[in-house]
Amino acid sequence: MTEIDEDAIAAKIGELQEEHRDLDDMIARVEEGGTFDQLQLKRMKKRKLAIKDSIARLNNMLIPDIIA
């Protein structure tokens, strides 16, 4: 993997981490508000989990394969 690829992956990870934090804040605010749309909340939580999975997948791409 080239350094450019690694930089692009690291940048994407940063973007996803920021989106994950933003979703976490939004979910907390919606839950504190009392009345909220359960479907919307469920979608936000599902998106947050998908982002977490994407971050893990991209982090694994940065780790070199080591043959034991």
C-alpha positions as CSV (number, residue, x, y, z in Angstrom):
1,M,0.0,0.0,0.0
2,T,1.4,3.4,-0.9
3,E,1.7,6.3,1.4
4,I,-0.9,8.2,-0.6
5,D,-3.4,5.4,0.0
6,E,-2.6,5.3,3.7
7,D,-3.1,9.1,3.9
8,A,-6.4,8.8,2.1
9,I,-7.6,6.0,4.4
10,A,-6.5,8.0,7.5
11,A,-8.4,11.0,6.3
12,K,-11.5,8.9,5.7
13,I,-11.2,7.5,9.2
14,G,-11.0,11.0,10.6
15,E,-14.1,12.0,8.7
16,L,-16.0,8.9,9.9
17,Q,-14.9,9.5,13.5
18,E,-16.2,13.0,13.4
19,E,-19.6,11.8,11.9
20,H,-19.7,9.1,14.6
21,R,-19.2,11.8,17.4
22,D,-21.8,14.0,15.8
23,L,-24.4,11.2,15.7
24,D,-23.6,10.3,19.3
25,D,-24.3,13.9,20.3
26,M,-27.5,14.0,18.3
27,I,-28.7,10.8,19.8
28,A,-28.0,12.0,23.3
29,R,-29.9,15.3,22.6
30,V,-32.9,13.5,21.1
31,E,-33.1,11.1,24.1
32,E,-32.9,14.0,26.6
33,G,-35.7,15.8,24.8
34,G,-38.4,13.5,26.1
35,T,-40.6,13.0,23.1
36,F,-38.9,11.7,20.0
37,D,-39.4,9.6,16.9
38,Q,-38.4,6.1,17.7
39,L,-37.8,5.3,14.0
40,Q,-35.5,8.3,13.5
41,L,-33.6,7.3,16.7
42,K,-33.3,3.7,15.5
43,R,-32.0,4.9,12.1
44,M,-29.4,7.2,13.8
45,K,-28.2,4.3,16.0
46,K,-28.0,2.0,13.0
47,R,-26.0,4.6,11.0
48,K,-23.7,5.1,14.0
49,L,-23.0,1.3,14.2
50,A,-22.3,1.2,10.4
51,I,-19.8,4.0,10.8
52,K,-18.1,2.2,13.6
53,D,-17.8,-0.9,11.4
54,S,-16.4,1.1,8.5
55,I,-13.8,2.7,10.8
56,A,-12.7,-0.8,12.0
57,R,-12.5,-2.0,8.4
58,L,-10.4,0.9,7.4
59,N,-8.1,0.6,10.4
60,N,-7.6,-3.1,9.4
61,M,-6.5,-1.9,6.0
62,L,-3.7,0.2,7.6
63,I,-2.3,-2.8,9.5
64,P,0.2,-4.7,7.4
65,D,-0.4,-8.4,6.8
66,I,2.2,-10.4,8.8
67,I,2.8,-14.0,7.8
68,A,3.5,-15.9,11.0
